Amino acid sequence: MEYTRSIVISIAGFDPTGGAGVLADIKTIEQNNCLGFGVLTSTTIQTEFEVIGVNWLSQEEILNQLNPLLEHYAVKAVKIGIVNQLSTLKAICLRVREVNPEIYIVWDPILVATSGKPFLENVTKEELEDVLSLIDLITPNTLEAIELGGMENEIESARELLKMTNVLLKGGHSTIDQGTDILFYEDKEVRIESELKEYHDKHGTGCILASAITANIAKGTSLIQSCRNAKQYLETTANSNAQRLAYHVQ
């Protein structure tokens, strides 16, 4: 008998606090009524405030975890978090596409930790174009969009990235319109406004948002509505307490 919930795989790092990475992704996926699986790209030494160290798993180790899940389960969507090489990201995406081209792939391009520790460096435009052709949606914040898109501001950079794939530009760090996310897809730019008057900053907000989007898409929700639902879920968890780690069950 098949599972009644859509299956979503998180491919990301292990954060011992559960605020970000695979643990936060799975919490989010499950709370958005999907069945969550996890594949590790790294293990980290960290708190909710600081990344102290990262131990990267090899491409082979990542694919060895992923393969049986793809082969034995009807996976609907995949969310990818931190990777340390674009070649590894490409290998993951190619493997997913080989098994089922219809699986929806979301990449949350975490380039630098909040503490300043770099995760992914030396990205060339040619490599990026090659990888993004395999991905359905990316969810950069403003600094990540500028770094990847190579333009002067986040809006221009997101439009440049749209030539390669769909983009949800997160507005949490924006100097243009803070708190407003903008979805760039096809020839559309859809603004997704914040509904909060007060916001408690949380560790792992990017992971939570991207995972909530992926879960919604896995259930068959449209891209626009998935982004709106995810924004609402993120803001609910962000205000679940005044600390840095979110409560996912209300």
C-alpha positions as CSV (number, residue, x, y, z in Angstrom):
1,M,0.0,0.0,0.0
2,E,1.3,3.5,-0.9
3,Y,1.6,6.2,1.7
4,T,-1.2,8.7,1.8
5,R,1.2,11.6,2.3
6,S,3.5,12.8,-0.4
7,I,7.2,12.0,0.1
8,V,9.8,14.7,0.3
9,I,13.6,14.2,0.7
10,S,15.7,16.8,2.4
11,I,19.3,16.7,1.3
12,A,21.2,19.0,3.7
13,G,23.5,19.3,6.6
14,F,23.1,18.0,10.2
15,D,22.7,20.8,12.7
16,P,22.7,19.3,16.2
17,T,20.3,22.1,17.5
18,G,17.6,21.1,15.0
19,G,17.2,24.7,14.1
20,A,18.5,24.4,10.5
21,G,19.5,21.6,8.1
22,V,17.9,18.2,7.8
23,L,16.3,18.2,11.3
24,A,14.5,21.5,10.7
25,D,13.6,20.5,7.2
26,I,12.0,17.2,8.4
27,K,10.1,19.0,11.2
28,T,8.7,21.5,8.6
29,I,7.9,18.8,6.0
30,E,6.0,16.8,8.5
31,Q,4.1,19.8,9.8
32,N,3.1,20.6,6.3
33,N,1.5,17.1,6.0
34,C,4.1,15.3,3.9
35,L,6.4,12.3,4.8
36,G,10.0,13.5,5.2
37,F,13.2,11.6,4.4
38,G,16.7,12.9,5.1
39,V,20.1,12.6,3.4
40,L,23.1,14.3,4.9
41,T,25.6,16.4,3.0
42,S,27.6,17.3,6.1
43,T,27.7,17.2,9.9
44,T,28.3,20.4,11.8
45,I,29.6,21.5,15.1
46,Q,27.4,24.5,16.1
47,T,25.0,26.2,18.3
48,E,22.0,28.4,17.3
49,F,24.4,31.3,17.3
50,E,27.6,30.0,15.7
51,V,28.9,27.4,13.2
52,I,32.2,26.1,14.7
53,G,33.1,23.4,12.2
54,V,31.8,21.5,9.2
55,N,32.6,17.9,8.2
56,W,31.6,17.4,4.5
57,L,30.5,14.0,3.3
58,S,31.8,12.9,-0.1
59,Q,29.7,12.9,-3.2
60,E,29.7,9.1,-3.1
61,E,28.5,9.0,0.5
62,I,25.6,11.4,-0.3
63,L,24.5,9.4,-3.4
64,N,24.7,6.1,-1.5
65,Q,22.2,7.5,1.0
66,L,20.0,9.0,-1.8
67,N,19.8,6.0,-4.2
68,P,17.7,3.6,-2.2
69,L,15.2,6.3,-1.3
70,L,14.7,7.2,-4.9
71,E,14.6,3.6,-6.0
72,H,12.1,2.3,-3.4
73,Y,9.7,5.2,-2.8
74,A,7.5,7.5,-5.0
75,V,9.3,10.7,-4.2
76,K,7.4,13.8,-5.2
77,A,9.9,16.6,-4.4
78,V,13.5,17.1,-3.1
79,K,14.8,20.1,-1.2
80,I,18.6,20.6,-1.2
81,G,20.5,22.7,1.3
82,I,24.2,23.1,1.9
83,V,26.7,21.6,-0.4
84,N,30.4,22.4,-0.7
85,Q,30.8,22.0,-4.5
86,L,28.6,22.7,-7.5
87,S,29.7,19.4,-8.9
88,T,28.1,17.6,-6.0
89,L,24.9,19.5,-6.4
90,K,24.9,18.6,-10.1
91,A,25.5,14.9,-9.4
92,I,22.5,15.0,-6.9
93,C,20.2,16.7,-9.4
94,L,21.3,14.4,-12.3
95,R,20.6,11.3,-10.1
96,V,17.1,12.6,-9.2
97,R,16.3,13.4,-12.9
98,E,17.5,9.9,-14.0
99,V,15.1,8.2,-11.6
100,N,12.1,10.5,-12.3
101,P,12.3,13.7,-14.3
102,E,9.0,14.8,-12.7
103,I,10.4,15.1,-9.2
104,Y,10.4,18.8,-8.2
105,I,13.8,20.1,-7.0
106,V,14.2,23.1,-4.8
107,W,17.7,24.5,-3.9
108,D,18.2,26.8,-0.9
109,P,21.7,28.2,-1.9
110,I,23.3,28.7,1.5
111,L,26.7,30.3,0.6
112,V,27.7,31.6,4.0
113,A,26.6,30.8,7.5
114,T,25.1,33.7,9.6
115,S,28.3,33.5,11.6
116,G,30.3,34.2,8.4
117,K,31.6,30.7,7.7
118,P,31.6,30.0,3.9
119,F,29.9,26.9,2.7
120,L,30.1,27.2,-1.1
121,E,32.8,29.2,-2.9
122,N,34.4,29.8,-6.3
123,V,31.1,29.5,-8.3
124,T,31.5,30.3,-12.0
125,K,28.6,31.5,-14.2
126,E,29.1,28.6,-16.6
127,E,28.9,26.0,-13.8
128,L,25.9,27.7,-12.3
129,E,24.0,27.8,-15.5
130,D,24.7,24.1,-16.0
131,V,23.4,23.2,-12.5
132,L,20.4,25.5,-12.5
133,S,19.1,24.0,-15.7
134,L,18.4,20.9,-13.5
135,I,16.6,22.8,-10.7
136,D,13.0,24.0,-10.6
137,L,13.3,26.7,-7.9
138,I,16.0,28.4,-6.0
139,T,15.4,30.4,-2.8
140,P,18.3,32.9,-2.2
141,N,18.3,35.8,0.2
142,T,19.4,39.2,-1.1
143,L,23.1,38.6,-0.6
144,E,23.0,35.2,-2.1
145,A,21.1,36.5,-5.1
146,I,23.7,39.2,-5.7
147,E,26.5,36.8,-5.4
148,L,25.0,34.2,-7.8
149,G,23.3,36.7,-10.2
150,G,26.3,39.0,-10.4
151,M,24.3,42.2,-10.7
152,E,24.4,45.4,-8.7
153,N,21.3,44.7,-6.6
154,E,19.1,41.8,-5.6
155,I,16.2,42.6,-8.0
156,E,18.5,42.8,-11.1
157,S,20.4,39.7,-9.9
158,A,17.1,37.7,-9.4
159,R,16.0,38.7,-13.0
160,E,19.4,37.4,-14.2
161,L,18.9,34.1,-12.4
162,L,15.4,33.8,-13.8
163,K,17.0,33.2,-17.2
164,M,18.2,29.9,-15.7
165,T,15.4,28.9,-13.3
166,N,12.6,30.1,-11.1
167,V,13.6,32.3,-8.2
168,L,12.1,33.1,-4.8
169,L,14.0,36.2,-3.6
170,K,13.7,36.2,0.2
171,G,13.3,39.7,1.6
172,G,14.6,39.2,5.2
173,H,17.9,41.0,4.5
174,S,16.7,43.3,1.8
175,T,17.6,47.0,1.9
176,I,14.9,47.7,-0.8
177,D,11.8,46.1,0.7
178,Q,12.6,44.3,3.9
179,G,10.3,41.4,4.8
180,T,8.7,41.1,1.3
181,D,9.6,38.0,-0.7
182,I,9.4,38.2,-4.5
183,L,8.7,35.2,-6.7
184,F,10.2,35.4,-10.2
185,Y,8.8,32.8,-12.6
186,E,8.0,32.9,-16.3
187,D,7.4,36.6,-17.1
188,K,5.9,37.3,-13.6
189,E,7.1,39.0,-10.5
190,V,4.8,38.2,-7.5
191,R,5.2,40.0,-4.2
192,I,4.6,38.0,-1.1
193,E,4.1,40.5,1.8
194,S,4.8,39.8,5.5
195,E,1.8,39.8,7.7
196,L,3.8,40.3,10.9
197,K,3.9,43.5,13.0
198,E,6.5,41.9,15.3
199,Y,9.1,39.3,14.3
200,H,11.3,37.1,16.5
201,D,14.5,36.3,14.5
202,K,15.1,32.6,14.2
203,H,18.0,30.3,13.3
204,G,17.3,28.4,10.1
205,T,14.6,30.5,8.6
206,G,15.8,29.8,5.1
207,C,15.7,26.1,5.6
208,I,12.2,26.3,7.1
209,L,10.8,28.4,4.2
210,A,12.4,26.3,1.4
211,S,11.2,23.1,3.1
212,A,7.6,24.4,3.5
213,I,7.5,25.4,-0.2
214,T,8.8,22.0,-1.2
215,A,6.2,20.2,0.9
216,N,3.4,22.3,-0.5
217,I,4.5,21.7,-4.1
218,A,4.8,17.9,-3.3
219,K,1.1,18.0,-2.4
220,G,0.2,19.5,-5.8
221,T,-0.2,23.2,-4.7
222,S,0.7,25.8,-7.2
223,L,4.1,27.5,-7.0
224,I,2.6,30.9,-6.0
225,Q,0.3,29.4,-3.4
226,S,3.1,27.2,-2.1
227,C,5.3,30.3,-1.5
228,R,2.5,32.1,0.2
229,N,1.7,29.1,2.4
230,A,5.3,28.7,3.3
231,K,5.7,32.4,4.2
232,Q,2.7,32.0,6.6
233,Y,4.2,28.8,8.1
234,L,7.6,30.5,8.6
235,E,6.1,33.5,10.3
236,T,4.0,31.3,12.6
237,T,7.0,29.4,13.7
238,A,9.1,32.5,14.0
239,N,6.7,33.9,16.5
240,S,6.3,30.6,18.4
241,N,8.7,31.9,21.0
242,A,11.2,34.8,21.6
243,Q,14.3,32.6,21.4
244,R,16.4,31.6,18.4
245,L,15.1,28.0,17.9
246,A,11.5,27.7,16.6
247,Y,8.7,25.5,18.0
248,H,7.1,23.7,15.1
249,V,4.1,22.2,16.8
250,Q,1.7,24.9,17.9
